[in-house]
Amino acid sequence: MNEVEIEYCEPCGLLPAAEKTGHALLTTHAGRIHGLRFTPGHGGVFRVDVDGETVFDKASEEDFDVDVIVARVGARLTPPTIQL
């Protein structure tokens, strides 16, 4: 399905980080991501899920690295289908 959700802490000001991550995902994996949803949250949350499975969670990660997130998302995406 290749649906990506970025949940970010709105009161913490993490929207710019979510936007930067979303932009990087869409430019790197163009055509492979079928949906990208931004979900405002609270409590310091910054989590990225692919098809409901978490690939990055700031609560359990030391570093926030967009390149690492993009690579993890890419590893979870199903390959594009070729239509003949």
N, C-alpha and C positions, 0 to 999 in steps of 0.2 A: 504494500500500500504506500509506503514511503511518506508517512505523515509525520512532521516534526513539530514539537511543541517546545517553546521556550517560556518557562515560568520565571518571572523576575520580581524582586521586591520593589514595588512602586514607591513606598515611603522612603526607602533607602537610596533612591536615585539610580537604580540599576537599569532603567529603560535604555539609556545610551549603550550600555554593554550588550543588552539584548538586541538592539538594532544593529550594532556592529557585528554580532555573531550571526544574526539572520542574514545580513548582507553577504558576509563571507560564505555562508552555507549556500545561498542562492547563486552566487557567482562561481563558486567552485563546483557545485553539483547541479548545474543548470540541466533541466530536463529529467533529472532523477528524483527530485523532490516534488511530490504531487500536492502538498499542502504545508503551509507554515503558519502556526498559530502562536500569537503572543498572549500570555495569560498573566495579568497582574496578580501579585501575591503580596505577602508581608513576612515579617520575621527573618529578613535577610536571605530569603530563598533566591537561588539562581540554579535552575535545573533544566537540562535539555533531554527530551525523550524522543525516541524514534518508534513509531507505532506502539506507543504505550510503555516502552522499555527504556529505563533511564540509562543514558550514556555519559552524562556529567551531572554531578551534584556538588555545588559549592560547599555544602555542609560536611562532605567527607573528602574533599580534595584540598590540597594545600595551595596549589597554583591555579589561577584563572588564565588559561592560555587558549586563545581563539583557534590557533593552528591545531592544537591537540583535540579540541572539540570538533573541528571540521573533519579531522582524520577519523575520529571515532564514529561520527555520524556516517561518513562515507563507507566505513566498514560494515555498518548495519543496513545500508540501503540495498534493496534488491537491484540487480542490473537492469538497465533499460531493455525493453523488448523491441525487437526489430520486426516491423510489419512488412510483409511481402505483398 
